[in-house]
């Protein structure tokens, strides 16, 4: 398969190939394919949880629960092009993209228990202590940048960003990253504390010790920002798509060069080749990770020491 998307949960990597209408599961410990599911119209997202697999089928408008043997255990018709979802506190939060809505499906009853009509389509949202932080990536001029969704209520935050893409909750505040213009904004109690203009097309973000590391798809640098907003830069051979902190290293993935850079003490200490068109890092432990390579159809495992 040539998977476009994937998740890791409870030691299982779930990969989705929408065009081939296929979902496969890989055990991160044994590094073997343990399940393969077909029969979808257009699967978009998949996840393993507590012995079952969960998949959104956009064309069918369904959210589906599947046993490891491939039996469709339960399903719910949602409509509205269900795409990305996450699991938090017993509820699956699913983006109905064309309806500009996020719904919550209870894991036990498999019924919709929450519904938020945000008015802005998005596939970027994360759980936080303030509720689900919904990033309004495809926002219009008068739309908010972030909407907090909690217990049926919606609280909007306007920051004047172009394409809010990432939200990170830290010990001293929260951070919102603008993909297009590279603005990194820090919020404390919902109020703007500082903002820093980093290189454009900022996609990757990760903790790097007590700081945040941010990568650009066009500039061969990684910007490291501390809690006070001071910025330093790490030079890398090529622009970086994805960042992940693994053990004592910051691991940087370059899709363009098909390389991984291991960074320690603010410098690249090792460069390793990947397969073709690497898209994502899956953190397995503090010593092991894997890289999803779409064009070569590979999941490559690495160990750091």
HELIX and SHEET records of a PDB file:
HELIX    1   1 UNK A   97  UNK A   99  5                                   3    
SHEET    1   A 4 UNK A   5  UNK A   9  0                                        
SHEET    2   A 4 UNK A  12  UNK A  17 -1                                        
SHEET    3   A 4 UNK A  22  UNK A  27 -1                                        
SHEET    4   A 4 UNK A  32  UNK A  37 -1                                        
SHEET    1   B 4 UNK A  43  UNK A  49  0                                        
SHEET    2   B 4 UNK A  52  UNK A  57 -1                                        
SHEET    3   B 4 UNK A  62  UNK A  67 -1                                        
SHEET    4   B 4 UNK A  72  UNK A  77 -1                                        
SHEET    1   C 4 UNK A  82  UNK A  88  0                                        
SHEET    2   C 4 UNK A  91  UNK A  96 -1                                        
SHEET    3   C 4 UNK A 101  UNK A 106 -1                                        
SHEET    4   C 4 UNK A 112  UNK A 117 -1                                        
SHEET    1   D 4 UNK A 125  UNK A 128  0                                        
SHEET    2   D 4 UNK A 131  UNK A 135 -1                                        
SHEET    3   D 4 UNK A 146  UNK A 150 -1                                        
SHEET    4   D 4 UNK A 153  UNK A 157 -1                                        
SHEET    1   E 4 UNK A 164  UNK A 169  0                                        
SHEET    2   E 4 UNK A 174  UNK A 178 -1                                        
SHEET    3   E 4 UNK A 183  UNK A 188 -1                                        
SHEET    4   E 4 UNK A 191  UNK A 197 -1                                        
SHEET    1   F 4 UNK A 202  UNK A 208  0                                        
SHEET    2   F 4 UNK A 211  UNK A 216 -1                                        
SHEET    3   F 4 UNK A 221  UNK A 225 -1                                        
SHEET    4   F 4 UNK A 231  UNK A 235 -1                                        
SHEET    1   G 4 UNK A 242  UNK A 246  0                                        
SHEET    2   G 4 UNK A 249  UNK A 254 -1                                        
SHEET    3   G 4 UNK A 259  UNK A 264 -1                                        
SHEET    4   G 4 UNK A 267  UNK A 273 -1                                        
SHEET    1   H 3 UNK A 278  UNK A 283  0                                        
SHEET    2   H 3 UNK A 288  UNK A 293 -1                                        
SHEET    3   H 3 UNK A 298  UNK A 303 -1                                        
END                                                                             
